[in-house]
Amino acid sequence: VWAEYLLGEVPQALLDRMADYRLADLYLLLGAETEWRDDGTRYSGDRALREWFVGRLEYWLNKLGARWQAIDATGWAARQSQVETAIANLFTPPLAQGSRQR
């Protein structure tokens, strides 16, 4: 997405490398719901551009078959709670049907 944003396209060499890339167990996709702060690191305060960027990230995560979780709460504490829950769920195996947790 950064290549598409900065260069206007995704170079074929990058697409070729993505085919063999080992995906992480979980990606956390932070939405554009929070207020943008110019801290000298971030690129754009434009809400529409930030929403486009998040949409492109979602597109590529789905295209690559990645497991991801949206972090889309509007407040920082709520976002942190979403992150903590997503990570906890990653390490909590699902119960087998008909089993009991002890």
PyMOL commands that set and color helices and strands:
alter all, ss='L'
color gray80, all
select helices_A, chain A and resi 2-7+12-18+47-63+76-90
alter helices_A, ss='H'
color red, helices_A
select strands_A, chain A and resi 27-30+68-71
alter strands_A, ss='S'
color yellow, strands_A
deselect
rebuild
show_as cartoon
